[in-house]
């Protein structure tokens, strides 16, 4: 089940990007996934629900399946810190 390692890496990148972007809360994470990556959407969502914490603790995971062997974060939406 490589979905766990994929989501783990996504969450590391999201945490780093949210800190750099001044976001204290991530609301949406949108992934683009190539169908040849053989990712099971249910397993991906389960891994996300299990591993999410910090700024992404309440985030919604969205994805788009496309042709190819792609896997990348399309965009992150969130709320900025009020500091």
Residue pairs with C-beta under 8 A, 6 or more apart in sequence:
1 40
1 43
1 47
2 39
3 39
3 40
3 43
3 44
3 46
3 47
4 43
4 47
4 50
4 51
6 39
6 44
6 47
6 71
7 44
7 47
7 48
7 51
8 47
8 51
10 29
10 31
10 48
10 73
11 48
11 51
11 52
11 53
11 56
13 73
14 26
14 29
14 55
14 56
14 59
14 73
14 76
15 54
15 55
15 56
17 76
18 24
18 26
18 55
18 56
18 76
18 78
19 55
21 76
21 78
21 80
22 80
22 81
23 55
23 76
23 78
23 79
23 80
23 81
24 55
24 78
24 79
24 80
24 81
24 82
25 55
25 58
25 78
25 79
26 55
26 56
26 59
26 76
26 77
26 78
27 58
27 59
27 60
27 77
27 78
27 79
28 59
28 60
28 62
28 75
28 76
28 77
28 78
29 56
29 59
29 60
29 61
29 62
29 73
29 76
30 62
30 63
30 64
30 73
30 74
30 75
30 76
30 77
31 61
31 62
31 63
31 64
31 71
31 72
31 73
31 74
32 63
32 64
32 66
32 70
32 71
32 72
32 74
33 39
33 44
33 63
33 64
33 65
33 66
33 70
33 71
34 65
34 66
34 67
34 68
34 69
34 70
34 71
35 65
35 66
35 67
35 68
36 67
36 68
36 69
37 69
37 70
37 71
39 71
41 63
41 65
44 61
44 63
45 61
48 61
52 59
55 78
59 78
64 74
